Amino acid sequence: MQRDVNFDKDTSYTELEHQFYRRIGKRIFDIAIAVTGLTILSPVFLIIAVLIKIEDPKSPVIYTQVRVGFKRQRFNMYKFRSMVVGADKKIKKLIKYNEVDGAMFKMKHDPRVTHVGHFIREYSLDELPQLWNVLKGDMSFIGPRPPLVREVRNYSLIDMKRLQVKPGCTGLWQVSGRNKLSFKQMVELDLIYINDYSFAFDLKIFFKTFYAVLSSDGAY
């Protein structure tokens, strides 16, 4: 029977610590954050839901979108709805206004975004329901941004390496400038994270996320 960890004299304590975190510790960290966040932020969830319903009573509060995760597995990602209903169908008319190169679409003044949507997107509040994805195990709290199916169709072999770990609610890209960076720079940051991630690295990104959210730097 093959052992998961080889405890020979060449295996350092740091390597064993990283292997444990990658296999078990990161999941424990994710569950703790998800449960704490869903509990403490429940009043915020309620307020956002009410605001969305006031602006458009007939439309859903939660927006569900298929994303690609670990090892190209598809899953339903949850967000507070920040765009008009049917926004996905309007993407073809707006693609020429894309402000990010590569396999990703971003538009600073996207006409599909609602009034409430502008506010919750500025402070990343639309992403809060993804804590449920983290609890389910579809996502990790920290990791690469989960791409759309149409984005992955245009991925190169290097881009595909982003799918070697679970996608995250936040990550090195989000705390390094977000939409101000190119797609290529995002991939480079994701690969740095995948190669080097550890508990200490995740904690660093975790605390930097608060500054990135409050400053709304690169968010739209």
Backbone torsions as a table, in degrees:
resi	resn	phi	psi	omega
1	MET	NA	127.6	-177.4
2	GLN	-76.8	133.3	178.6
3	ARG	-83.7	145.1	178.5
4	ASP	-70.6	-36.0	-177.5
5	VAL	-124.5	130.6	179.8
6	ASN	-94.3	107.1	-176.4
7	PHE	-88.3	61.7	177.1
8	ASP	-96.6	177.3	-174.2
9	LYS	-68.3	-16.4	-178.8
10	ASP	-89.5	-6.3	-179.5
11	THR	-89.4	114.9	-177.8
12	SER	-79.0	161.1	178.1
13	TYR	-61.5	-38.1	-179.7
14	THR	-62.4	-41.0	179.0
15	GLU	-63.9	-41.6	178.5
16	LEU	-65.0	-39.5	178.8
17	GLU	-62.5	-43.9	180.0
18	HIS	-65.9	-39.9	179.0
19	GLN	-64.3	-40.5	178.4
20	PHE	-64.4	-43.3	-178.9
21	TYR	-64.9	-41.4	-179.9
22	ARG	-63.3	-36.2	-174.2
23	ARG	-89.2	-40.9	-171.9
24	ILE	-125.8	-49.1	-172.8
25	GLY	-59.1	-38.9	-178.0
26	LYS	-65.2	-36.7	178.6
27	ARG	-67.6	-39.6	176.8
28	ILE	-62.8	-43.4	178.2
29	PHE	-59.7	-43.8	-179.7
30	ASP	-63.5	-46.6	-178.7
31	ILE	-62.0	-42.6	-179.6
32	ALA	-61.3	-44.8	-179.6
33	ILE	-67.2	-43.7	-177.7
34	ALA	-63.2	-47.2	-179.5
35	VAL	-64.2	-45.2	179.5
36	THR	-62.8	-46.3	-178.3
37	GLY	-64.2	-45.0	-179.9
38	LEU	-64.0	-32.8	-180.0
39	THR	-75.4	-52.4	-175.6
40	ILE	-69.3	-36.7	-174.4
41	LEU	-91.3	6.4	-179.3
42	SER	-56.0	-37.9	175.6
43	PRO	-63.5	-35.1	178.3
44	VAL	-66.9	-41.1	176.6
45	PHE	-56.6	-44.8	-177.7
46	LEU	-64.4	-44.6	-179.4
47	ILE	-62.4	-45.3	179.7
48	ILE	-63.1	-42.1	179.6
49	ALA	-60.6	-42.4	179.4
50	VAL	-64.2	-44.1	-179.8
51	LEU	-62.4	-40.8	179.0
52	ILE	-64.7	-41.2	179.9
53	LYS	-68.8	-35.3	177.7
54	ILE	-64.2	-41.5	-179.3
55	GLU	-69.8	-37.9	-178.8
56	ASP	-147.2	86.7	-173.9
57	PRO	-59.8	-26.2	-173.8
58	LYS	-91.5	-5.6	-176.9
59	SER	-102.2	155.5	-178.5
60	PRO	-70.5	153.3	178.4
61	VAL	-81.1	-42.1	-178.0
62	ILE	-97.6	134.7	177.1
63	TYR	-106.6	125.5	179.9
64	THR	-108.3	130.1	-176.9
65	GLN	-137.0	137.3	178.6
66	VAL	-75.5	126.3	177.8
67	ARG	-124.8	166.9	179.7
68	VAL	-107.1	128.1	-176.7
69	GLY	-116.7	-145.6	-176.5
70	PHE	-55.7	127.0	179.5
71	LYS	55.7	36.6	174.9
72	ARG	66.6	18.4	176.5
73	GLN	-76.4	135.2	-179.9
74	ARG	-88.8	146.3	178.1
75	PHE	-150.6	161.4	177.3
76	ASN	-88.3	116.9	178.6
77	MET	-98.6	139.0	-175.7
78	TYR	-106.0	139.3	175.7
79	LYS	-144.2	157.7	167.4
80	PHE	-71.2	136.7	-177.9
81	ARG	-66.8	121.1	-179.3
82	SER	-117.2	-1.6	-179.9
83	MET	-123.8	167.3	177.1
84	VAL	-66.7	155.1	176.8
85	VAL	-63.4	135.1	-178.3
86	GLY	84.8	16.0	-177.5
87	ALA	-60.6	-35.0	-178.0
88	ASP	-61.6	-32.2	-177.3
89	LYS	-74.3	-14.3	-177.6
90	LYS	-96.0	0.1	-174.3
91	ILE	-63.7	-34.4	-177.6
92	LYS	-62.9	-33.4	-179.3
93	LYS	-76.4	-19.3	-175.6
94	LEU	-105.5	-9.2	-173.4
95	ILE	-57.2	-29.4	-179.8
96	LYS	-69.7	-14.6	178.8
97	TYR	-97.8	9.5	-179.2
98	ASN	-56.3	131.6	-177.0
99	GLU	-104.7	6.9	178.5
100	VAL	-126.1	134.6	178.6
101	ASP	-80.1	166.7	177.1
102	GLY	84.0	-165.5	-173.6
103	ALA	-83.7	61.2	-179.8
104	MET	-160.8	144.3	178.3
105	PHE	-115.5	126.4	175.2
106	LYS	-143.6	135.4	-179.7
107	MET	-139.0	119.4	-172.9
108	LYS	-60.3	-44.3	-179.2
109	HIS	-111.1	63.2	-177.5
110	ASP	-70.4	118.0	-177.0
111	PRO	-67.2	-11.5	-179.6
112	ARG	-80.2	-15.3	-176.1
113	VAL	-77.0	134.6	179.9
114	THR	-80.8	173.9	178.6
115	HIS	-64.2	-47.7	176.5
116	VAL	-64.1	-36.8	-179.5
117	GLY	-60.0	-38.6	178.1
118	HIS	-58.2	-43.4	-177.7
119	PHE	-69.6	-49.5	-175.4
120	ILE	-70.0	-28.0	176.6
121	ARG	-73.5	-34.8	-179.8
122	GLU	-60.0	-36.3	-178.7
123	TYR	-110.1	19.4	176.4
124	SER	57.6	22.7	179.6
125	LEU	-71.4	-22.3	178.1
126	ASP	-66.5	-18.0	-177.8
127	GLU	-85.7	-10.1	-173.6
128	LEU	-55.3	-39.2	179.0
129	PRO	-59.8	-14.0	178.1
130	GLN	-68.9	-11.3	172.7
131	LEU	-61.6	-29.9	175.9
132	TRP	-69.1	-37.6	174.2
133	ASN	-61.4	-37.8	178.9
134	VAL	-65.9	-44.4	-179.8
135	LEU	-63.0	-38.0	179.5
136	LYS	-70.6	-24.4	-178.4
137	GLY	99.4	2.3	176.4
138	ASP	-68.8	-34.5	-176.0
139	MET	-130.6	163.8	168.9
140	SER	-105.5	161.3	178.5
141	PHE	-68.3	-36.4	-179.8
142	ILE	-120.4	128.3	-179.3
143	GLY	170.3	-177.1	178.8
144	PRO	-64.7	153.0	176.3
145	ARG	-62.1	133.4	179.3
146	PRO	-73.1	118.7	-176.0
147	PRO	-79.3	161.6	173.0
148	LEU	-77.8	159.3	178.5
149	VAL	-59.7	-43.6	-178.5
150	ARG	-66.6	-28.1	177.4
151	GLU	-69.7	-42.7	-177.4
152	VAL	-64.7	-29.9	178.4
153	ARG	-60.8	-24.8	-179.1
154	ASN	-102.1	10.0	-178.5
155	TYR	-73.5	144.7	169.8
156	SER	-86.5	175.6	178.3
157	LEU	-62.4	-35.5	178.0
158	ILE	-67.9	-43.2	178.8
159	ASP	-60.0	-35.3	-178.4
160	MET	-61.7	-22.9	-179.7
161	LYS	-64.4	-18.5	177.0
162	ARG	-63.0	-21.7	-175.3
163	LEU	-92.1	14.5	179.2
164	GLN	-80.7	-12.1	177.4
165	VAL	-133.5	168.1	177.1
166	LYS	-65.8	141.6	175.8
167	PRO	-69.3	161.9	-175.7
168	GLY	-127.4	163.3	174.0
169	CYS	-72.0	-34.4	177.5
170	THR	-139.5	166.9	-178.4
171	GLY	-171.9	-170.1	-177.3
172	LEU	-64.5	-35.3	177.7
173	TRP	-64.1	-44.8	-177.2
174	GLN	-64.1	-33.0	-178.2
175	VAL	-94.7	6.2	-178.4
176	SER	-116.4	11.8	177.4
177	GLY	130.2	-14.3	177.7
178	ARG	49.1	-119.8	-172.4
179	ASN	-70.2	-6.1	175.1
180	LYS	-78.0	-13.3	-178.6
181	LEU	-96.8	155.4	177.7
182	SER	-79.1	166.2	177.1
183	PHE	-60.6	-41.2	179.6
184	LYS	-61.0	-41.5	178.7
185	GLN	-66.2	-36.9	177.7
186	MET	-61.6	-45.7	179.6
187	VAL	-61.0	-43.7	179.8
188	GLU	-60.2	-42.9	178.4
189	LEU	-66.3	-40.2	178.8
190	ASP	-62.5	-40.5	-179.4
191	LEU	-69.7	-34.1	174.1
192	ILE	-61.8	-44.1	179.9
193	TYR	-63.7	-45.9	-178.2
194	ILE	-61.3	-39.3	-178.2
195	ASN	-74.7	-30.3	-170.4
196	ASP	-116.0	0.9	-168.3
197	TYR	-66.4	142.8	-179.1
198	SER	-153.6	176.7	179.2
199	PHE	-61.9	-42.0	179.7
200	ALA	-64.2	-40.3	179.0
201	PHE	-64.4	-43.6	179.0
202	ASP	-64.0	-40.0	177.8
203	LEU	-62.5	-40.7	179.4
204	LYS	-61.0	-46.0	179.0
205	ILE	-66.6	-39.1	179.7
206	PHE	-55.8	-49.4	-178.0
207	PHE	-73.5	-32.4	176.9
208	LYS	-68.1	-25.6	179.9
209	THR	-61.8	-38.3	179.9
210	PHE	-60.2	-42.5	178.8
211	TYR	-66.6	-43.0	-178.8
212	ALA	-62.1	-39.5	-179.5
213	VAL	-69.5	-47.7	-177.4
214	LEU	-65.9	-33.9	-179.6
215	SER	-84.0	-13.8	-176.0
216	SER	50.6	33.1	-176.6
217	ASP	-70.0	118.5	177.7
218	GLY	76.3	11.0	-178.3
219	ALA	-95.3	132.2	171.5
220	TYR	-168.8	NA	NA
